[in-house]
Amino acid sequence: MKVYHGSNQIIERPKLLAPTHPLDFGAGFYATTNYEQAVAFAKKIIKWRGGNAVVNTYLIEEEDLLPFKMLKFDHPDKEWLDFVVENRANREQTGLVEIVFGPVANDDVYSVVDLYERGLYSEEEALSRLKIKKLFNQYVFKTQEVIDLLNFKECNDV
């Protein structure tokens, strides 16, 4: 499987770093199978941190992930919404999970989640609005052992 990581730097050997702010799926190394999603994230990163927008490409064998505990969200449902809200409130919900996979909360989704968090949308309203959004996926590799399975292939300027 090929995954992409948008950044402002070449990352040949990803490391598990402490996040500087709460993230949707908690601490970990974030990647996606959607190249355009990685490009969009790289462009956001350079606005915050400067540098050049790049996309790092990695290969990982799906069979190699089987021994690890994975939390998978197939679509934005109540469990996904609650999980994202808890992580964004800095109450990480992963426990012993080593990999999280599911929809990424893009800018459109952030506003829905934010309004839900503030109590301005009910759960039903938030989920209804999320169903019409085009959501890309993300993998979050939460341990260095899993991150070390990523084989760097290339880095491209975007």
C-alpha positions, 0 to 999 in steps of 0.5 A, spaced: 500 500 500 502 507 498 501 512 503 502 519 503 504 525 508 504 532 507 509 536 510 514 542 509 520 537 509 523 530 507 522 525 512 525 519 510 525 516 517 518 518 520 519 519 528 513 519 533 513 526 536 509 529 541 503 533 538 504 541 538 496 541 539 490 536 539 489 532 533 483 528 530 486 521 532 491 523 537 498 523 537 502 519 531 504 519 524 499 521 520 498 519 512 493 518 507 492 514 501 489 520 497 495 524 494 491 530 493 489 530 501 497 530 502 498 536 498 493 540 501 496 538 508 503 540 505 500 547 503 497 548 510 503 546 513 507 551 510 503 557 512 504 555 519 511 553 519 514 556 512 518 552 508 517 548 501 510 544 501 512 537 499 509 530 499 513 524 502 511 517 499 511 511 503 510 503 501 507 499 507 505 492 506 498 491 509 499 484 511 505 487 516 499 491 519 495 485 521 499 483 528 497 490 530 491 493 534 487 497 529 481 502 530 477 503 524 472 508 522 469 506 515 465 513 515 463 518 520 458 516 525 457 517 532 463 513 534 467 517 529 464 524 531 465 522 539 472 520 538 474 526 534 471 531 539 475 527 545 481 527 541 480 535 539 479 536 547 486 533 548 482 527 551 486 522 547 481 516 546 486 510 543 488 507 549 492 500 546 491 502 539 497 502 535 493 504 528 487 508 527 484 509 520 478 513 518 475 519 515 479 525 515 476 532 518 478 537 513 476 544 513 468 543 512 468 538 517 472 542 522 466 547 522 461 541 523 465 538 529 466 545 532 459 547 532 457 540 535 462 541 540 459 548 542 452 545 542 450 548 536 448 542 532 445 536 535 449 529 534 443 528 529 444 534 525 452 534 525 452 527 522 447 529 517 451 534 515 457 530 515 454 525 510 454 530 504 461 531 505 467 528 501 471 525 506 478 523 505 482 517 509 487 518 514 492 513 517 495 514 524 501 510 526 501 511 533 507 507 535 514 507 533 514 500 531 508 501 526 512 507 524 518 503 522 514 499 517 513 505 513 518 504 507 520 511 504 520 511 497 520 519 494 519 526 496 516 531 491 515 538 491 508 540 490 
